[in-house]
Amino acid sequence: MITYTPFWNTLRASEESTYTLITKHRISSATIDKLRKNKPITTTTLNDLCRILNCSVQEIIEYIPSETDQPL
């Protein structure tokens, strides 16, 4: 399972907020909702968030093995 818990920690440590992501950086409110619900986002969005927050991908997402992952 992919979780965006690191994103929320990185955001709290930054000078940005969900408000500035939406209004200043044009990240959609739907994307913020996806981050809240650990739903898929595009790699383009991941790239944008890394650039805005000046961080690495690991500071946005984390993979946690889960029993509910779909079988391969």
N, C-alpha and C positions, 0 to 999 in steps of 0.2 A: 504494500500500500504506500502511495506517495502522500506525504503530509507536508503542509505548508507552515508548520509550527515555527521553523527557523525564520520564515519571512516575518511573522508577527514580532518576534524578538528583535530582528534586524530593524524593522520599521520603528519600534519603540526606541531603539538606541539612536535612530537618525533624527534629523531635523524635519523629516517629512511626516505626513499623516495620511489617512485615507482621503481626507478632504483635499489635500494638496495633490495627491496622486490623481484624483479625479479632475480637479479644476485646473491645476497648473500643468500636469503632465499628460492629461487626456487618457488616463487609464479608465476604462468604463466601469460603472458601478456594477455591471454584471460580472466583470472580471473579479472585482473585489469580493463579490458574493461567492464566486467559484473558489477563491482562495479561502474564504471562511468555511466552506463546506468540503474542502479537499477534493474538488472536482478538477478534471483535466483543464489545463491551459496550454496555449501554444508555446513553442520554443521562442517565437518572436516576442511574446509577452515576457517570458523568462529573461530574454536578452534585455528588453526595455527596463525591467525591474532592476536587473543587475547594474545597468548603466545609471539609472536614477539614484539608486542607493549606494552606488560605488562599492559593490560587493561581489563575491563569487556565487556561483549557482548553489553551492552547499549552504550558503547563508539564506537561501530562499526555499529550497526543497530538501526533503529527507526521505529515503526509502526505508520502510520498516516491513520486514517479512510478516505476512499475515495468513492465518488459516483460511480466511475468506477470499484470498486471491484466486482468480480463475485458474483452472488447471491449464498447463501448457501441452 
